[in-house]
Amino acid sequence: MKLPVPLTPLIGREAEIRQISELLHRDDVCLITLYGFGGSGKTRLAVEVGHLEAETFTDGVWFVALAPLSSPEHILTATASALGFDFGNSVDQKKQLFSYLQEKNLLLIFDNVEHLLPNATLFFEEFLQNIPRQPKLRLLVTSRQPLNMPWEWAYLLRGLEYQKESPNVEGQTSAAVELFLHHLRRQGNPLEAGDAVCAAQISQLVNGLPLALLLAASWGRVLGCDDILKEIKRNTGFLKAQGQTSTDKHSSMQAVFDYSWQLLSEIEQATLRKLAVFRGGFDRAAASAVTWGRPHNNCQIGRQRPDRTHFKQPLSNPRIASAILARSLGGSERRPSDL
């Protein structure tokens, strides 16, 4: 299918757009994995980049939705369907598709691949082996985790920029605040004095995560900004669309976490259960002490699963934001039923 048409403007992400666009123009980059925690805006950013780069790819920018797929075996037919390509009578469908794509100058966006990993990497590897890099054919993949393959260029998408220091100071602005206030205004109520400062505090609480900001703003029709802030502080389970009953993985921050939790291995889940005892942060020594003296457990999760665990700090920083992890594991007042 052709690119979806966004219904709302993209706020912020200027630096990310520039960096991803630069990667798409490099001859040594053929596949970019745009990865990050659920609700960080990966799909929205990929679509925006696709629209901005439409003139670069003369054979089009195409969007392949992977979320509905139950098996990586269906990626081939989903790709053909998105391109409007019909298979002939030949049994070898891969050969048909790869032959069709020879000499094409196009961008393929594969959206939401995480539930098809690791086997999905076999499709992408075979794809890259059979399609020449020139003329320009590029793949942009969105996922909650990188593919962890040597031929990918992994790009970690964090939350929007927000004030990390003194968020209660008037006159400051950031992309996170702008996004929250934009969607708060869409609820039909005018902004009040002090809403910008309140928005800055909310942005800090949710680490600038776009989905969390949108969910918080959705309560603007019935609650003032100060009340929204108080509810988030009291219980992050509040971060769900107002009146939302859907079980969609983006319907609430709890749904985001539950979906990511299901993607973890039993070892990863066990390790995170132990790390959830920390509240104010922890270093590697403390993590090792609660994971049977195996620091590689938490390092592996931090290195390969930053999208799943909120571990977004570089390893050079010994402090990890475990407060968010604790809230993700059910908030300060409760735990997941399997803990």
C-alpha positions as semicolon CSV with decimal commas, in nm:
position;residue;x (nm);y (nm);z (nm)
1;M;0,000;0,000;0,000
2;K;0,103;0,358;-0,044
3;L;0,195;0,558;0,262
4;P;-0,080;0,634;0,514
5;V;-0,179;0,999;0,528
6;P;-0,125;1,137;0,882
7;L;-0,430;1,305;1,033
8;T;-0,231;1,523;1,275
9;P;0,094;1,717;1,235
10;L;0,422;1,572;1,354
11;I;0,558;1,780;1,640
12;G;0,930;1,775;1,705
13;R;1,163;1,509;1,562
14;E;1,349;1,751;1,332
15;A;1,688;1,605;1,427
16;E;1,565;1,246;1,388
17;I;1,416;1,319;1,045
18;R;1,741;1,474;0,929
19;Q;1,953;1,187;1,059
20;I;1,735;0,910;0,912
21;S;1,715;1,091;0,578
22;E;2,094;1,116;0,572
23;L;2,120;0,743;0,635
24;L;1,881;0,667;0,348
25;H;2,113;0,853;0,112
26;R;2,426;0,664;0,216
27;D;2,549;0,395;-0,022
28;D;2,665;0,174;0,265
29;V;2,322;0,167;0,433
30;C;2,055;-0,061;0,287
31;L;1,836;-0,137;0,590
32;I;1,757;0,089;0,886
33;T;1,583;-0,043;1,195
34;L;1,397;0,235;1,374
35;Y;1,350;0,083;1,716
36;G;1,232;0,195;2,057
37;F;0,977;0,147;2,331
38;G;0,611;0,111;2,236
39;G;0,448;0,450;2,199
40;S;0,769;0,635;2,109
41;G;0,627;0,727;1,767
42;K;0,823;0,493;1,540
43;T;0,547;0,442;1,284
44;R;0,456;0,810;1,273
45;L;0,820;0,910;1,222
46;A;0,877;0,645;0,953
47;V;0,569;0,765;0,763
48;E;0,686;1,127;0,790
49;V;1,029;1,038;0,655
50;G;0,864;0,844;0,375
51;H;0,656;1,143;0,267
52;L;0,955;1,377;0,281
53;E;1,169;1,138;0,075
54;A;0,901;1,060;-0,185
55;E;1,079;1,250;-0,461
56;T;1,405;1,066;-0,390
57;F;1,255;0,726;-0,465
58;T;1,117;0,748;-0,818
59;D;0,942;0,410;-0,796
60;G;0,760;0,510;-0,481
61;V;0,756;0,470;-0,106
62;W;0,556;0,168;0,005
63;F;0,417;0,071;0,345
64;V;0,403;-0,294;0,457
65;A;0,193;-0,343;0,772
66;L;0,332;-0,641;0,965
67;A;0,124;-0,611;1,284
68;P;-0,163;-0,829;1,148
69;L;0,075;-1,112;1,049
70;S;0,092;-1,422;1,266
71;S;0,403;-1,571;1,107
72;P;0,716;-1,442;0,931
73;E;0,625;-1,674;0,644
74;H;0,360;-1,419;0,544
75;I;0,602;-1,126;0,504
76;L;0,662;-1,217;0,140
77;T;0,294;-1,207;0,042
78;A;0,235;-0,895;0,254
79;T;0,518;-0,721;0,069
80;A;0,379;-0,822;-0,270
81;S;0,031;-0,709;-0,169
82;A;0,162;-0,370;-0,053
83;L;0,340;-0,323;-0,386
84;G;0,035;-0,432;-0,585
85;F;0,237;-0,718;-0,730
86;D;0,055;-1,032;-0,846
87;F;0,239;-1,364;-0,844
88;G;0,237;-1,571;-1,161
89;N;0,203;-1,946;-1,192
90;S;0,564;-2,009;-1,094
91;V;0,607;-2,191;-0,766
92;D;0,904;-1,978;-0,658
93;Q;0,727;-1,666;-0,534
94;K;1,040;-1,519;-0,377
95;K;1,221;-1,532;-0,708
96;Q;0,929;-1,359;-0,878
97;L;0,921;-1,075;-0,626
98;F;1,297;-1,029;-0,619
99;S;1,307;-1,025;-0,997
100;Y;1,033;-0,760;-1,004
101;L;1,230;-0,541;-0,764
102;Q;1,551;-0,550;-0,969
103;E;1,642;-0,201;-1,091
104;K;1,372;-0,043;-0,874
105;N;1,440;0,283;-0,697
106;L;1,206;0,263;-0,400
107;L;1,172;0,269;-0,022
108;L;0,991;-0,011;0,159
109;I;0,872;0,062;0,514
110;F;0,810;-0,256;0,715
111;D;0,609;-0,156;1,021
112;N;0,596;-0,348;1,352
113;V;0,824;-0,646;1,302
114;E;0,902;-0,725;1,667
115;H;0,655;-1,013;1,711
116;L;0,797;-1,188;1,403
117;L;1,156;-1,193;1,529
118;P;1,401;-1,357;1,516
119;N;1,284;-1,556;1,212
120;A;1,188;-1,243;1,019
121;T;1,558;-1,158;0,987
122;L;1,593;-1,451;0,744
123;F;1,354;-1,279;0,502
124;F;1,537;-0,948;0,519
125;E;1,876;-1,115;0,479
126;E;1,763;-1,305;0,170
127;F;1,598;-0,989;0,038
128;L;1,922;-0,791;0,066
129;Q;2,126;-1,071;-0,088
130;N;1,905;-1,084;-0,395
131;I;1,839;-0,715;-0,458
132;P;2,126;-0,487;-0,567
133;R;2,183;-0,170;-0,366
134;Q;2,192;0,036;-0,682
135;P;1,971;0,178;-0,810
136;K;1,862;0,299;-0,472
137;L;1,639;0,052;-0,291
138;R;1,616;0,093;0,083
139;L;1,433;-0,079;0,368
140;L;1,312;0,108;0,679
141;V;1,194;-0,128;0,952
142;T;1,014;-0,029;1,274
143;S;1,039;-0,253;1,578
144;R;1,048;-0,255;1,956
145;Q;1,391;-0,415;1,935
146;P;1,672;-0,409;1,680
147;L;1,720;-0,704;1,447
148;N;2,069;-0,756;1,594
149;M;2,216;-0,838;1,253
150;P;2,547;-0,707;1,115
151;W;2,388;-0,567;0,798
152;E;2,133;-0,342;0,971
153;W;2,178;0,018;1,082
154;A;1,998;0,039;1,417
155;Y;1,851;0,376;1,513
156;L;1,714;0,409;1,868
157;L;1,414;0,641;1,898
158;R;1,376;0,794;2,242
159;G;1,100;1,012;2,383
160;L;1,053;1,370;2,272
161;E;1,277;1,641;2,408
162;Y;1,161;1,771;2,747
163;Q;1,297;1,979;3,037
164;K;1,499;1,748;3,258
165;E;1,589;2,028;3,497
166;S;1,349;2,276;3,662
167;P;1,032;2,182;3,470
168;N;0,833;2,417;3,696
169;V;1,000;2,730;3,555
170;E;0,785;2,954;3,336
171;G;0,887;3,045;2,981
172;Q;1,047;2,714;2,881
173;T;0,930;2,511;2,585
174;S;1,004;2,173;2,435
175;A;0,864;1,934;2,176
176;A;0,702;1,722;2,449
177;V;0,524;2,024;2,599
178;E;0,416;2,143;2,255
179;L;0,271;1,801;2,171
180;F;0,080;1,777;2,499
181;L;-0,062;2,127;2,477
182;H;-0,157;2,082;2,111
183;H;-0,367;1,776;2,192
184;L;-0,501;1,932;2,511
185;R;-0,640;2,219;2,301
186;R;-0,800;1,966;2,066
187;Q;-1,022;1,855;2,356
188;G;-1,214;2,183;2,317
189;N;-1,110;2,370;2,629
190;P;-0,888;2,682;2,623
191;L;-0,550;2,667;2,790
192;E;-0,518;2,820;3,134
193;A;-0,234;3,008;3,300
194;G;0,021;2,763;3,429
195;D;-0,068;2,484;3,183
196;A;0,273;2,509;3,016
197;V;0,454;2,448;3,345
198;C;0,215;2,165;3,426
199;A;0,279;2,016;3,081
200;A;0,654;2,032;3,143
201;Q;0,611;1,835;3,467
202;I;0,394;1,576;3,292
203;S;0,654;1,547;3,014
204;Q;0,924;1,480;3,272
205;L;0,714;1,214;3,447
206;V;0,661;1,019;3,122
207;N;1,012;1,079;2,983
208;G;0,867;1,264;2,683
209;L;0,700;0,948;2,549
210;P;0,454;1,065;2,279
211;L;0,187;0,802;2,345
212;A;0,185;0,877;2,717
213;L;0,146;1,249;2,641
214;L;-0,144;1,184;2,403
215;L;-0,317;0,957;2,653
216;A;-0,274;1,217;2,926
217;A;-0,406;1,495;2,703
218;S;-0,712;1,286;2,611
219;W;-0,843;1,353;2,963
220;G;-0,846;1,729;2,899
221;R;-1,218;1,731;2,828
222;V;-1,304;1,632;3,186
223;L;-0,993;1,725;3,386
224;G;-0,770;2,028;3,411
225;C;-0,397;1,998;3,352
226;D;-0,317;2,007;3,726
227;D;-0,561;1,723;3,791
228;I;-0,410;1,517;3,509
229;L;-0,067;1,568;3,666
230;K;-0,194;1,459;4,009
231;E;-0,354;1,144;3,864
232;I;-0,034;1,042;3,684
233;K;0,167;1,089;4,003
234;R;-0,085;0,882;4,195
235;N;-0,103;0,594;3,948
236;T;0,040;0,559;3,597
237;G;-0,245;0,318;3,523
238;F;-0,437;0,641;3,466
239;L;-0,255;0,674;3,132
240;K;-0,521;0,532;2,907
241;A;-0,751;0,698;2,660
242;Q;-1,050;0,849;2,839
243;G;-1,334;0,599;2,823
244;Q;-1,106;0,350;2,644
245;T;-1,218;-0,013;2,652
246;S;-1,009;-0,140;2,360
247;T;-0,746;-0,409;2,413
248;D;-0,525;-0,259;2,142
249;K;-0,157;-0,260;2,238
250;H;-0,152;0,122;2,230
251;S;-0,478;0,180;2,418
252;S;-0,293;0,247;2,744
253;M;0,058;0,249;2,884
254;Q;-0,027;-0,069;3,070
255;A;-0,125;-0,231;2,739
256;V;0,208;-0,116;2,591
257;F;0,395;-0,278;2,876
258;D;0,188;-0,598;2,870
259;Y;0,255;-0,644;2,498
260;S;0,629;-0,590;2,546
261;W;0,634;-0,818;2,851
262;Q;0,492;-1,103;2,643
263;L;0,780;-1,064;2,398
264;L;1,041;-1,120;2,670
265;S;1,199;-1,457;2,736
266;E;1,145;-1,622;3,075
267;I;1,500;-1,531;3,177
268;E;1,446;-1,166;3,086
269;Q;1,118;-1,156;3,277
270;A;1,281;-1,313;3,583
271;T;1,565;-1,061;3,573
272;L;1,330;-0,765;3,548
273;R;1,121;-0,894;3,836
274;K;1,431;-0,879;4,053
275;L;1,537;-0,535;3,930
276;A;1,189;-0,399;4,006
277;V;1,280;-0,385;4,378
278;F;1,479;-0,067;4,313
279;R;1,306;0,270;4,325
280;G;1,561;0,550;4,301
281;G;1,795;0,390;4,048
282;F;2,072;0,131;4,063
283;D;2,420;0,063;3,934
284;R;2,568;-0,257;3,791
285;A;2,693;-0,378;4,128
286;A;2,348;-0,347;4,284
287;A;2,188;-0,516;3,983
288;S;2,438;-0,799;4,009
289;A;2,355;-0,845;4,377
290;V;1,988;-0,912;4,309
291;T;2,039;-1,124;3,996
292;W;2,249;-1,398;4,156
293;G;2,576;-1,217;4,087
294;R;2,529;-1,229;3,711
295;P;2,573;-0,875;3,579
296;H;2,553;-1,005;3,224
297;N;2,181;-1,068;3,275
298;N;2,096;-0,702;3,314
299;C;2,364;-0,593;3,062
300;Q;2,218;-0,823;2,799
301;I;1,871;-0,681;2,857
302;G;2,004;-0,327;2,854
303;R;2,203;-0,388;2,536
304;Q;1,952;-0,589;2,334
305;R;1,621;-0,485;2,488
306;P;1,638;-0,113;2,566
307;D;1,306;-0,077;2,389
308;R;1,140;-0,333;2,611
309;T;1,272;-0,220;2,946
310;H;1,308;0,159;2,930
311;F;1,686;0,112;2,968
312;K;1,778;0,397;2,738
313;Q;2,083;0,534;2,917
314;P;2,423;0,458;2,759
315;L;2,630;0,204;2,947
316;S;2,878;0,479;3,038
317;N;2,610;0,612;3,274
318;P;2,602;0,383;3,580
319;R;2,258;0,501;3,691
320;I;1,947;0,347;3,536
321;A;1,597;0,493;3,550
322;S;1,439;0,211;3,744
323;A;1,156;0,426;3,872
324;I;0,987;0,399;3,532
325;L;1,051;0,027;3,527
326;A;0,885;-0,006;3,866
327;R;0,584;0,195;3,751
328;S;0,568;-0,015;3,434
329;L;0,562;-0,327;3,648
330;G;0,232;-0,213;3,789
331;G;0,293;0,114;3,968
332;S;0,404;0,183;4,319
333;E;0,090;0,030;4,465
334;R;0,072;-0,305;4,284
335;R;0,261;-0,565;4,084
336;P;0,181;-0,785;3,783
337;S;-0,008;-1,094;3,888
338;D;0,282;-1,318;3,796
339;L;0,543;-1,138;4,009
